[in-house]
Amino acid sequence: MSSSISPFYRPGVFPALSNRLLSSASQTLRLAINQQIYIKTVYSNPLRVTGLPLTTTKGFTYLIAASWHPKRKRQTVNSISGGGHPWWKERMRAGKVDAGEDAFFYVGTNNGVALGVADGVGGWSQMGVDPANFSWALMDNAASVAKDNAPDLSPFIAPSGYDDILDAKQILSGAFENLIKSGKVKAGSSTACILSLSKSSGILNAATLGDSAYILIRNGALLYESPSQQHFFNCPFQLTIVPESYPNQKLYFKDKPSDAQQTSHQLQDGDVILLATDGFFDNVFADEAVEIVNRELHDVMGHDGMVREKDLENLRTHVRRLSRRLTDTARRFSLDPRRISPFSQSAKQNGEIRIGGKVDDITVLVTLVHANS
């Protein structure tokens, strides 16, 4: 979550562009705010794709693939702070992979599968905090809650009466509670979107906080797009830990898991779920994503929108290819200085002028739903 113009991508973390914060912030932070340092952000070369294990059951099979593309690390601001090592060289890289400030998880459960994405707030880096520590700890905790603590969670009861679904909001709540209790992460913020999929009923339960989001595609058309939760433009809802020693505690947004929007859907054969951080949705319109999905899955889908390919490994190959195509497209669009992007459109609606794509970490998880006969 970092801007190519300012080191403060989320004003919600530093609502401080006011005299109150400037009067108490560190010298480095004050200089950074006042001078609006230009941070050169470009993408590193490798686009990473992983095919996650097949989840096959008597009811539904979920074929999932993840791809991510991090920004290159920021340039040091030592010329302002007066020496020392950049924070990203003073710590071990957070997470299982380098997805920048993004994080994600996927885990099989007794009830089906759970997956999620989180986007660490980049502005914390100016306070000497690695944003990825928070997002990865939150996602690792979510995986643990969904897999190991599922018996302790109350099931989500769908409108249809099914009660075999893990409650996505409870997974998020448990993950955040464990993050606070552990004390391993002293400061940070993150958005989050968690999905829970039932293996027997095919119910999807989702909890969305901030601008990490998902879309559901059925029969080649957009069925649902989760809305973005914003305090104001470019300031999404976010889970936050602020040390007691930090000044102006009341200026930080401290949203709660209970603030997450919860939704549910009855999945069908051939449904495609696209779960991603804002690095994707700020650069790719929903109809463009649908077009890519239809093109990449054309060979394995029937005219009725159902999966016609019976070879699961071949299906998995197509899902991995789709995930990569989506991530690569978002990256390409983000680097286009003339593109009318979802982010630039949103900026215009809020009285700001921003042209082009928005360079950011990009993480995409694609799920293809296959109903077993």
GUTOR-168278 format. One line per field, with one value per atom (N, C-alpha, C): atom name; x, y, z. Coordinates in steps of 0.001 Angstrom, whole numbers. Each point is the difference from the previous one (the first is absolute). Layout:
BEGIN
atom = CA:...
c1 = X:...
c2 = Y:...
c3 = Z:...
END
This chain:
BEGIN
atom = N:CA:C:N:CA:C:N:CA:C:N:CA:C:N:CA:C:N:CA:C:N:CA:C:N:CA:C:N:CA:C:N:CA:C:N:CA:C:N:CA:C:N:CA:C:N:CA:C:N:CA:C:N:CA:C:N:CA:C:N:CA:C:N:CA:C:N:CA:C:N:CA:C:N:CA:C:N:CA:C:N:CA:C:N:CA:C:N:CA:C:N:CA:C:N:CA:C:N:CA:C:N:CA:C:N:CA:C:N:CA:C:N:CA:C:N:CA:C:N:CA:C:N:CA:C:N:CA:C:N:CA:C:N:CA:C:N:CA:C:N:CA:C:N:CA:C:N:CA:C:N:CA:C:N:CA:C:N:CA:C:N:CA:C:N:CA:C:N:CA:C:N:CA:C:N:CA:C:N:CA:C:N:CA:C:N:CA:C:N:CA:C:N:CA:C:N:CA:C:N:CA:C:N:CA:C:N:CA:C:N:CA:C:N:CA:C:N:CA:C:N:CA:C:N:CA:C:N:CA:C:N:CA:C:N:CA:C:N:CA:C:N:CA:C:N:CA:C:N:CA:C:N:CA:C:N:CA:C:N:CA:C:N:CA:C:N:CA:C:N:CA:C:N:CA:C:N:CA:C:N:CA:C:N:CA:C:N:CA:C:N:CA:C:N:CA:C:N:CA:C:N:CA:C:N:CA:C:N:CA:C:N:CA:C:N:CA:C:N:CA:C:N:CA:C:N:CA:C:N:CA:C:N:CA:C:N:CA:C:N:CA:C:N:CA:C:N:CA:C:N:CA:C:N:CA:C:N:CA:C:N:CA:C:N:CA:C:N:CA:C:N:CA:C:N:CA:C:N:CA:C:N:CA:C:N:CA:C:N:CA:C:N:CA:C:N:CA:C:N:CA:C:N:CA:C:N:CA:C:N:CA:C:N:CA:C:N:CA:C:N:CA:C:N:CA:C:N:CA:C:N:CA:C:N:CA:C:N:CA:C:N:CA:C:N:CA:C:N:CA:C:N:CA:C:N:CA:C:N:CA:C:N:CA:C:N:CA:C:N:CA:C:N:CA:C:N:CA:C:N:CA:C:N:CA:C:N:CA:C:N:CA:C:N:CA:C:N:CA:C:N:CA:C:N:CA:C:N:CA:C:N:CA:C:N:CA:C:N:CA:C:N:CA:C:N:CA:C:N:CA:C:N:CA:C:N:CA:C:N:CA:C:N:CA:C:N:CA:C:N:CA:C:N:CA:C:N:CA:C:N:CA:C:N:CA:C:N:CA:C:N:CA:C:N:CA:C:N:CA:C:N:CA:C:N:CA:C:N:CA:C:N:CA:C:N:CA:C:N:CA:C:N:CA:C:N:CA:C:N:CA:C:N:CA:C:N:CA:C:N:CA:C:N:CA:C:N:CA:C:N:CA:C:N:CA:C:N:CA:C:N:CA:C:N:CA:C:N:CA:C:N:CA:C:N:CA:C:N:CA:C:N:CA:C:N:CA:C:N:CA:C:N:CA:C:N:CA:C:N:CA:C:N:CA:C:N:CA:C:N:CA:C:N:CA:C:N:CA:C:N:CA:C:N:CA:C:N:CA:C:N:CA:C:N:CA:C:N:CA:C:N:CA:C:N:CA:C:N:CA:C:N:CA:C:N:CA:C:N:CA:C:N:CA:C:N:CA:C:N:CA:C:N:CA:C:N:CA:C:N:CA:C:N:CA:C:N:CA:C:N:CA:C:N:CA:C:N:CA:C:N:CA:C:N:CA:C:N:CA:C:N:CA:C:N:CA:C:N:CA:C:N:CA:C:N:CA:C:N:CA:C:N:CA:C:N:CA:C:N:CA:C:N:CA:C:N:CA:C:N:CA:C:N:CA:C:N:CA:C:N:CA:C:N:CA:C:N:CA:C:N:CA:C:N:CA:C:N:CA:C:N:CA:C:N:CA:C:N:CA:C:N:CA:C:N:CA:C:N:CA:C:N:CA:C:N:CA:C:N:CA:C:N:CA:C:N:CA:C:N:CA:C:N:CA:C:N:CA:C:N:CA:C:N:CA:C:N:CA:C:N:CA:C:N:CA:C:N:CA:C:N:CA:C:N:CA:C:N:CA:C:N:CA:C:N:CA:C:N:CA:C:N:CA:C:N:CA:C:N:CA:C:N:CA:C:N:CA:C:N:CA:C:N:CA:C:N:CA:C:N:CA:C:N:CA:C:N:CA:C:N:CA:C:N:CA:C:N:CA:C:N:CA:C:N:CA:C:N:CA:C:N:CA:C:N:CA:C:N:CA:C:N:CA:C:N:CA:C:N:CA:C:N:CA:C:N:CA:C:N:CA:C:N:CA:C:N:CA:C:N:CA:C:N:CA:C:N:CA:C:N:CA:C:N:CA:C:N:CA:C:N:CA:C:N:CA:C:N:CA:C:N:CA:C:N:CA:C:N:CA:C:N:CA:C:N:CA:C:N:CA:C:N:CA:C:N:CA:C:N:CA:C:N:CA:C:N:CA:C:N:CA:C:N:CA:C:N:CA:C:N:CA:C:N:CA:C:N:CA:C:N:CA:C:N:CA:C:N:CA:C:N:CA:C:N:CA:C:N:CA:C:N:CA:C:N:CA:C:N:CA:C:N:CA:C:N:CA:C:N:CA:C:N:CA:C:N:CA:C:N:CA:C:N:CA:C:N:CA:C:N:CA:C:N:CA:C:N:CA:C:N:CA:C:N:CA:C:N:CA:C:N:CA:C:N:CA:C:N:CA:C:N:CA:C:N:CA:C:N:CA:C:N:CA:C:N:CA:C:N:CA:C:N:CA:C:N:CA:C:N:CA:C:N:CA:C:N:CA:C:N:CA:C:N:CA:C:N:CA:C:N:CA:C:N:CA:C:N:CA:C:N:CA:C:N:CA:C:N:CA:C:N:CA:C
c1 = 827:-827:856:761:845:-223:185:-270:1283:-121:1158:246:-810:164:424:-664:255:275:836:236:-1200:-1056:-1172:-1148:-108:-1028:-1364:-41:-1271:-52:-731:-88:-601:-740:-624:1009:1179:1004:708:209:577:-968:-1160:-952:645:1264:893:409:-580:464:-569:33:-536:1063:-174:995:122:-1085:37:1058:30:984:1383:42:1297:746:-735:639:623:-450:510:752:-8:660:1513:686:1452:490:1261:540:-45:339:-25:-1391:-987:-1373:-476:319:-423:587:1289:635:-625:-292:-596:-1357:-810:-1317:116:835:90:573:982:677:-665:-942:-682:999:875:1077:-552:590:-402:685:-820:526:-157:1082:-57:-428:-1134:-510:-147:751:-114:-88:-370:-184:1297:173:1108:-337:991:-193:-909:192:-733:-1462:-877:-1391:-103:-517:-44:-1392:-62:-1267:145:-1000:6:-1342:16:-1224:-198:-1063:-250:-638:117:-492:-1470:-342:-1393:-785:-1202:-879:-1194:-8:-1016:-867:-1314:-921:-1166:-862:-1166:-994:45:-929:578:1072:598:1515:578:1450:362:985:451:1433:189:1329:492:1095:455:1440:258:1363:238:1210:360:1159:-11:1125:167:1228:277:1139:6:1073:290:1126:317:670:-109:797:1446:906:1387:91:902:119:259:-521:174:1455:333:1332:117:1189:218:-191:-426:-140:1103:1165:1096:521:-138:491:-762:-1187:-786:211:-11:73:1405:997:1356:769:-214:791:-799:706:-679:-379:-489:-376:-1488:-411:-1431:-659:-1251:-670:-136:-139:-236:1275:1156:1224:332:-797:269:-895:-802:-891:-24:-406:-217:-1281:-33:-1175:-1224:-1071:-1227:-692:-675:-840:723:-804:536:566:-539:484:106:668:106:-1112:-1088:-1117:-68:1140:26:-669:-966:-747:-1282:-251:-1150:315:-1058:132:-1252:95:-1164:141:-1081:55:-1058:209:-967:179:-1093:116:-1251:210:-1114:-511:-1312:-609:-902:-514:-933:-1274:-313:-1227:202:1235:244:1332:-24:1225:-228:1080:-25:1183:-183:1065:-203:1074:-123:1198:-178:1079:-7:1151:138:1019:-170:886:487:1275:569:90:-253:-7:1435:368:1386:534:-858:472:778:-205:727:1502:428:1434:742:-695:630:167:-613:149:938:704:921:-675:-1229:-771:-166:247:-196:-1479:-706:-1432:-327:932:-263:-97:638:-72:-1434:-742:-1388:-860:86:-876:278:1282:308:-393:207:-410:-1510:-745:-1458:-441:605:-387:447:1183:447:-930:-412:-928:-1355:-449:-1280:39:1110:144:-44:664:25:-1384:-709:-1348:-922:56:-894:302:1279:376:-11:552:208:-1071:-627:-964:-1431:-236:-1335:-1070:294:-1033:-456:843:-351:-824:-159:-740:-1461:-884:-1402:-169:-747:-145:-836:268:-847:-1222:-1170:-1230:-524:23:-414:-1511:-492:-1451:-717:702:-598:-76:620:-54:1252:920:1241:824:586:818:1364:497:1291:1111:-216:952:726:1319:754:-342:-196:-360:1246:16:1182:298:-1030:225:623:-388:606:1459:305:1399:828:-525:704:143:-1058:34:1018:-3:962:1428:213:1349:511:-856:415:202:-867:150:1325:338:1260:1201:-167:1072:285:-1040:161:587:-526:442:1463:437:1364:1037:-312:937:1175:-23:1127:48:-1158:-65:-358:905:-179:-833:32:-721:-275:-1073:-327:-1493:-362:-1405:-142:-1222:-231:-1483:-308:-1335:-45:-1163:-84:-1286:67:-1195:185:-933:89:-1232:222:-1069:14:-1178:-158:-948:461:-774:-337:-1278:-431:208:541:267:-1243:-994:-1189:-1164:-270:-1149:349:1285:395:-346:-137:-273:1311:29:1118:-406:827:-200:1227:-216:1105:-65:1177:134:1004:-427:829:162:1252:295:960:-446:863:-187:1109:-91:646:397:264:-1370:-181:-1365:-39:-1232:-176:-1153:31:-1130:-376:-1275:-526:-530:497:-364:-773:-1146:-836:-518:88:-464:617:1257:721:-360:-718:-401:256:148:229:-1281:62:-1155:53:1216:126:1393:69:1268:-77:881:-63:382:-753:278:1214:627:1150:-487:564:-333:1045:-428:922:-482:953:-317:-132:890:-53:920:63:741:1423:361:1342:327:-1008:198:-988:362:-931:-78:-1032:-69:1234:510:1233:95:494:314:1342:122:1173:482:1316:644:902:-220:799:619:1324:636:-516:-119:-497:919:1256:957:-175:-765:-186:-928:303:-865:-1282:-969:-1236:-704:-229:-631:-1355:-730:-1343:-14:1146:54:107:299:140:-1355:-248:-1204:241:-871:132:-1301:-200:-1201:89:-1143:-68:-475:302:-520:-1521:-665:-1462:-488:902:-359:27:528:94:-1395:-135:-1260:-50:-1090:-130:-1056:345:-906:84:-977:4:-630:424:-509:-110:-980:-78:759:1129:824:-576:372:-428:1197:-177:1050:371:1304:486:178:-409:222:1495:376:1389:19:843:155:1376:37:1260:173:967:309:1329:37:1224:109:1218:247:-307:47:-376:973:1200:936:-567:-900:-687:-1214:-889:-1265:149:1109:236:476:339:540:-825:-839:-776:-1484:-786:-1445:-592:-1129:-626:-346:-498:-362:1233:1129:1249:452:-166:354:-874:-1288:-923:418:391:434:1230:936:1202:-356:-866:-424:-652:-905:-694:965:965:955:915:486:951:-656:-1288:-684:-909:92:-890:82:1200:192:-531:-241:-421:-1429:-657:-1367:-989:-1195:-1038:-813:-877:-832:-985:-268:-919:697:1292:741:538:-203:478:1319:734:1293:-218:606:-143:1242:1120:1258:-24:317:-46:1365:1063:1354:327:68:222:1362:1006:1322:7:-737:-102:-758:-1043:-729:927:794:921:980:476:920:-657:-1256:-716:-209:-265:-214:1299:1117:1299:308:-286:254:-875:-1255:-911:497:439:496:1179:887:1164:-410:-939:-442:-618:-793:-644:1038:960:1024:873:365:844:-720:-1307:-778:-73:-237:-59:1332:1088:1331:204:-357:181:-850:-1243:-884:526:580:469:1141:736:1143:-349:-1282:-445:-339:812:-221:-1214:-573:-1127:-1316:34:-1190:-1023:-1266:-1092:-296:491:-87:-1150:-396:-1001:436:1303:492:-117:367:-79:-1446:-907:-1421:-527:397:-421:553:1243:603:-796:-384:-762:-1333:-653:-1289:141:1222:253:756:-14:566:1496:637:1441:288:1126:401:1207:-206:1093:-196:978:-76:978:-424:867:-336:727:-177:617:-231:566:964:1263:1020:-179:-93:-225:343:93:114:-1304:118:-1172:-22:-1100:-169:-1386:-58:-1259:-110:-1137:-327:-1246:103:-1121:-502:-1320:-628:-1025:154:-977:-830:-1297:-907:-454:159:-429:-867:-1256:-921:210:332:253:-1302:44:-1197:-119
c2 = -1196:1196:1239:234:1182:782:1273:875:328:271:414:1496:681:1438:299:-624:274:-1283:30:-1205:-384:805:-310:-381:-1288:-464:53:-216:7:1143:1070:1091:-451:-1108:-467:-399:-426:-384:1227:965:1269:1114:144:1008:1334:-99:992:1046:38:1084:1254:95:1117:462:1177:548:-821:-689:-774:-1086:-727:-1077:557:1032:564:512:433:549:-1063:-1265:-1053:-1094:38:-1051:157:-1083:48:933:400:926:-620:-1272:-668:5:-317:-50:1382:1028:1357:436:-316:376:-734:-1273:-790:547:396:538:1341:884:1346:13:-862:32:-887:-881:-886:-694:-751:-650:-901:87:-877:-1352:-1040:-1356:-711:-372:-699:-1435:-386:-1349:-677:-1054:-803:-1453:-831:-1400:-777:-956:-920:-947:-685:-767:-1230:-862:-1262:125:-515:-184:-1409:-131:-1288:-595:-1286:-716:-1318:-371:-1293:-665:-1287:-779:-645:350:-542:-1380:-835:-1378:-63:-1010:-216:-343:536:-355:-726:-1320:-820:-657:88:-611:-594:-694:-596:1058:1195:1047:928:701:987:-127:297:85:1460:489:1378:-17:516:83:1430:152:1321:233:1201:396:1421:278:1336:544:1285:674:1359:478:1279:708:1284:797:1167:-15:1080:1182:1138:1139:-247:672:-20:805:-369:686:1490:780:1433:408:1137:546:561:-72:485:1514:458:1434:458:-695:310:1418:553:1354:1001:-379:882:-352:-1299:-418:71:89:187:-1272:-1009:-1217:-1169:-1127:-1200:-892:-1189:-969:72:-192:-33:-1127:236:-992:-1351:-13:-1289:-851:589:-789:-442:461:-309:-1117:-594:-1049:-1142:-1163:-1114:277:-422:250:-685:743:-547:-895:-1022:-820:-1148:-895:-1170:351:1058:489:1517:593:1456:556:393:631:1481:570:1402:164:891:226:-820:-768:-895:-1313:-716:-1340:-784:-1323:-823:-1361:-759:-1358:-853:-1284:-994:-1216:-558:-1165:-864:-1316:-932:-163:-84:-171:-1229:-345:-1121:290:1271:401:354:200:399:686:1263:768:1417:622:1408:675:1204:735:1492:756:1430:779:1306:917:1161:621:1176:930:1285:1007:923:-160:834:1456:908:1434:518:474:358:1172:901:1172:-307:-1186:-369:-92:-188:-110:1265:1148:1251:132:-921:-36:-1124:-601:-1082:-1337:-143:-1230:-668:-1291:-737:-344:552:-255:-1469:-754:-1400:-877:422:-801:-135:1084:-26:-854:239:-707:-1502:-389:-1431:-661:685:-571:-196:957:-112:-1192:-180:-1105:-1352:-62:-1250:-386:993:-266:-464:594:-390:-1457:-397:-1394:-939:397:-827:-104:1114:-8:-889:122:-774:-1501:-333:-1420:-664:667:-639:332:1158:425:-10:-654:-27:-518:-1034:-481:1049:1010:1036:1129:-28:1058:-392:955:-239:-11:-955:-52:1152:383:972:-746:484:-639:761:-666:634:165:932:177:-1286:-881:-1271:-1001:339:-885:-820:-19:-750:612:-856:483:-678:-364:-694:936:1317:969:701:70:804:1467:703:1411:832:650:761:1158:630:1122:-491:-1196:-546:-384:-456:-294:1274:1089:1284:500:-124:462:-790:-1330:-828:302:258:310:1298:1001:1300:-87:-722:-167:-688:-1035:-702:883:877:923:949:479:910:-734:-1195:-751:-420:-349:-497:1076:1249:1090:-3:-875:-92:1182:547:1166:1203:947:1143:1107:101:1083:-387:554:-254:53:-70:11:-832:-464:-794:-79:-54:-383:-1521:-577:-1463:-421:-1125:-641:-1504:-644:-1437:-706:-1110:-816:-1378:-532:-1353:-740:-1139:-753:-1375:-360:-1303:-1063:-1144:-1073:-830:55:-823:808:1176:790:980:359:976:1423:259:1353:752:1245:906:1028:146:1047:898:1306:946:1084:464:1156:957:1211:973:1258:387:1217:845:1172:867:-190:93:-76:-1240:-966:-1336:-613:-667:-329:-1266:-364:-1150:267:-687:16:-1437:-210:-1328:55:-895:-43:-1286:120:-1174:109:-1089:-44:1114:288:989:1435:250:1365:285:1280:399:-168:-826:-215:884:184:792:594:1231:676:604:-415:514:1476:819:1439:319:1126:464:800:-271:754:1095:1247:1127:1005:503:1129:1265:136:1030:-472:750:-480:-427:-1189:-544:-306:-109:-363:-1105:-1262:-1105:-372:-751:-591:-874:-83:-750:-425:-1193:-466:616:449:790:-338:-17:-49:1224:812:1193:-89:72:-41:1119:-280:1004:1216:-195:1106:996:-372:899:1146:1212:1139:-11:783:216:-1304:-833:-1295:132:1041:143:328:361:345:-1223:-1151:-1213:-680:-504:-788:-1409:-432:-1316:-770:-448:-768:-1394:-644:-1298:-1070:-1265:-1066:33:466:80:1019:899:972:-581:-1190:-631:-284:162:-319:-1496:-645:-1445:-312:-888:-407:-1506:-555:-1437:-246:-1073:-368:-1518:-467:-1410:-187:-705:-181:-1065:99:-963:-459:-1088:-516:1056:249:964:1399:251:1325:272:1252:425:1112:-174:1000:621:1312:729:819:-388:666:732:1298:756:1218:515:1247:1174:1204:1174:284:-576:170:-530:-975:-499:855:188:667:1490:620:1406:179:-1102:90:-725:-936:-800:131:414:76:-1408:-128:-1312:-629:794:-569:-457:668:-445:-1324:-156:-1259:-1136:265:-1013:-420:957:-302:-905:275:-838:-1403:-112:-1312:-805:615:-711:-462:834:-346:-1141:47:-1006:-1347:6:-1258:-502:631:-352:-1483:-569:-1376:-1048:390:-1001:229:1032:306:-246:-478:-225:1255:-56:1153:314:-986:217:579:313:578:-1012:-1288:-1046:-570:-624:-580:-1248:-46:-1175:-879:573:-744:-911:-1279:-963:-229:366:-191:1131:-334:1026:666:-740:602:1008:-291:945:1246:-211:1144:855:-662:723:834:-547:725:1278:-104:1169:1047:-459:929:730:-713:637:1021:-367:916:1245:-197:1118:930:-582:812:854:-596:754:1097:-326:993:1212:-249:1095:889:-625:759:778:-636:654:1181:-177:1091:1192:-276:1075:735:-736:620:908:-510:787:1268:-124:1157:1022:-494:915:882:-463:743:905:30:828:1401:1011:1350:711:-546:657:-731:-1111:-821:661:-119:363:-1241:-16:-1181:144:-1093:109:983:28:909:1454:284:1380:455:-921:353:325:-808:241:1324:300:1268:1177:-97:1077:212:-1110:96:678:-4:609:1317:593:1325:44:-1141:-23:-381:440:-323:-918:-1235:-983:-801:57:-685:-1164:-1075:-1164:-1093:-1095:-1092:332:-867:208:-1142:328:-999:-486:-1301:-568:-1480:-604:-1454:-605:-1102:-640:-1469:-442:-1405:-459:-1136:-529:-1479:-419:-1411:-300:-988:-402:-1361:-115:-1271:-385:-1194:-547:-1051:161:-904:-1107:-1251:-1151:-889:-127:-867:-1439:-871:-1399:-727:-840:-772:-1209
c3 = 0:0:0:-1012:-8:-1271:64:-1123:-736:-1293:-774:152:778:192:1430:938:1399:750:1044:779:838:12:810:-919:-260:-910:651:1339:687:1005:-304:948:1314:-3:1228:1045:-433:971:526:-859:433:-381:702:-343:236:380:422:-944:-1105:-819:647:1290:767:970:548:915:1270:387:1239:-54:-1125:-88:-292:-836:-358:1221:991:1185:873:-170:869:-752:-1309:-775:80:-349:1:-1100:84:-1004:-1384:-88:-1298:-589:839:-475:-415:770:-345:-1340:-188:-1256:-1172:225:-1076:-389:1003:-290:-724:531:-554:-1407:-253:-1287:-1033:452:-935:-929:632:-730:-1094:-1140:-1094:177:111:138:-1337:-597:-1275:240:-567:198:-1347:-197:-1206:419:-930:323:-155:874:-159:-1148:-500:-1218:118:997:-52:409:-842:381:562:1206:672:-79:-319:-72:728:770:644:-170:-291:-52:1348:676:1320:-123:1034:-86:-377:-779:-339:1256:103:1097:-600:112:-637:1060:-151:934:-767:718:-654:-468:599:-401:-1043:373:-889:1:-1138:-145:-244:752:-165:-508:-1199:-588:170:742:415:-444:-485:-353:464:430:471:-823:-235:-649:650:-20:664:-702:120:-584:929:722:933:-691:627:-433:415:-664:457:1285:871:1276:-191:921:-83:183:-585:193:1412:532:1357:96:1169:251:950:-58:922:-167:-1197:-211:862:412:855:1467:300:1401:565:-901:491:231:-811:105:528:226:482:-1156:329:-1023:-261:-1255:-301:798:401:835:-681:-1345:-650:-87:339:45:1415:938:1401:520:-863:461:-1012:475:-903:-773:-1234:-819:590:151:570:-1017:501:-855:-669:-562:-688:-1371:-597:-1293:84:-958:-32:-870:634:-701:337:367:393:1351:73:1239:40:-1082:-51:698:370:560:-371:44:-324:667:11:522:-682:58:-452:885:500:862:-134:-11:16:1424:149:1315:-20:1163:77:-783:-146:-669:-1468:-418:-1377:-149:-396:-154:515:433:380:-668:-469:-661:241:-124:238:-498:-81:-371:982:170:853:-634:240:-587:1114:372:1048:-421:938:-298:-89:-1183:-277:783:471:710:1261:572:1217:-217:-1226:-258:398:-60:385:1511:732:1454:420:-981:302:193:-504:163:-1364:-72:-1239:-145:-987:-164:-242:-582:-319:1243:1099:1222:488:-65:462:-925:-1303:-941:-2:65:2:1318:1113:1281:35:-547:-28:-845:-1167:-874:571:572:626:1147:780:1095:-522:-1095:-586:-457:-614:-430:1193:1089:1199:635:68:580:-813:-1332:-864:55:99:-48:1371:1007:1298:1036:-133:1010:-505:-1133:-580:967:814:928:1006:249:968:-611:-1336:-672:-180:169:-293:-1508:-553:-1454:-521:-1242:-662:-534:327:-455:-1213:-1136:-1241:-39:-819:-137:-395:-692:-415:1142:1128:1160:217:-968:167:1131:823:1119:31:-1182:-91:-469:121:-533:1139:-88:959:-204:1104:-52:-303:-1163:-428:941:531:909:1307:469:1204:-239:-1213:-334:82:-580:38:1428:786:1380:817:-166:722:-393:-1294:-486:607:72:549:1514:692:1448:329:-772:230:-311:-981:-353:1160:615:1137:1202:279:1171:-97:-1194:-164:286:-319:211:-954:-1001:-924:-956:-324:-879:855:91:888:-619:-1317:-666:-1447:-540:-1391:-249:-1277:-409:-1264:-245:-1198:-310:-1285:-438:-49:-238:-74:-686:-681:-563:144:689:273:-550:-677:-553:639:273:512:-932:-541:-982:559:-27:489:-1070:408:-953:-310:865:-228:-578:545:-458:-1106:-124:-1006:386:1305:469:159:-479:211:1051:1024:994:-23:-37:-146:1055:412:884:-640:-296:-709:836:239:751:-815:-440:-783:-1490:-749:-1454:-601:815:-531:-262:-1126:-406:-846:-397:-883:-952:-1133:-930:-306:-286:-340:-1417:-841:-1414:-262:-655:-310:-1429:-730:-1389:-838:290:-793:285:1107:320:1477:322:1381:803:1051:860:1242:554:1226:85:492:273:1398:896:1369:8:728:28:859:-294:770:1199:1161:1212:194:-49:82:1052:798:880:-830:-955:-1022:-1108:-1096:-1159:363:-451:178:1459:825:1406:364:-259:248:1477:344:1326:176:1232:252:1461:206:1345:384:1232:380:1399:148:1312:107:1025:229:1389:117:1326:897:1282:938:66:-358:62:-1135:-1040:-1131:399:-467:329:-828:455:-763:-374:994:-229:-707:329:-536:-1491:-548:-1419:-908:571:-800:-162:-1187:-211:536:879:617:-200:-1240:-305:610:150:651:-983:274:-859:-123:1047:-40:-1023:-448:-1019:-1405:-126:-1320:-549:-1295:-655:-284:384:-166:-1049:-913:-1077:-179:-689:-294:-1359:-641:-1321:-91:-744:-357:-1306:71:-1189:-918:-1266:-1004:-819:-686:-872:-1037:-137:-978:535:1243:585:133:-162:171:1047:1014:1055:-138:-100:-120:1277:814:1272:-160:347:-269:908:93:712:-926:555:-783:-1136:64:-1103:-1303:92:-1194:-332:979:-271:-284:415:-329:-1433:-666:-1356:-1054:417:-945:336:-982:193:47:677:157:-1347:-952:-1298:-767:219:-625:599:1314:645:-519:-171:-520:-1403:-816:-1369:0:890:83:454:978:502:-1121:-719:-1078:-1084:-312:-1058:435:1240:460:288:360:344:-1112:-1159:-1103:-355:14:-450:983:1239:1001:492:-522:428:-1135:352:-989:-253:-980:-323:1116:847:1114:1225:-138:1108:985:-252:902:-512:917:-356:-831:-1181:-856:19:394:76:1224:-185:1098:641:-689:516:985:1281:1016:-145:-410:-160:-1144:-1051:-1103:449:803:550:847:809:880:-815:-1111:-865:-530:-383:-505:1102:1216:1100:332:-14:254:-1089:-1237:-1113:129:410:190:1104:1109:1104:-441:-736:-482:-977:-897:-974:678:1027:723:684:665:702:-972:-1098:-992:-650:-230:-589:943:1285:985:72:-49:33:-1201:-1184:-1223:38:433:82:1018:1086:1053:-482:-1001:-515:-1173:-371:-1121:507:-340:545:-587:-1063:-648:199:672:151:934:-380:900:829:1207:862:999:644:1069:1082:300:1031:-441:-1252:-484:-103:-345:-43:1391:977:1369:510:-372:407:-567:-1262:-639:694:398:690:1353:523:1298:-108:-1195:-183:-180:-282:-230:-1448:-502:-1362:50:-383:-75:-1279:-850:-1288:-4:-613:-132:985:-101:930:1342:975:1334:310:112:294:1433:171:1324:-42:1183:69:-508:-718:-602:400:583:370:-436:-672:-534:325:537:186:-822:-880:-862:461:127:355:-1054:-559:-928:738:-14:708:-940:456:-793:873:-393:743:-435:943:-301:-310:-1030:-355:897
END
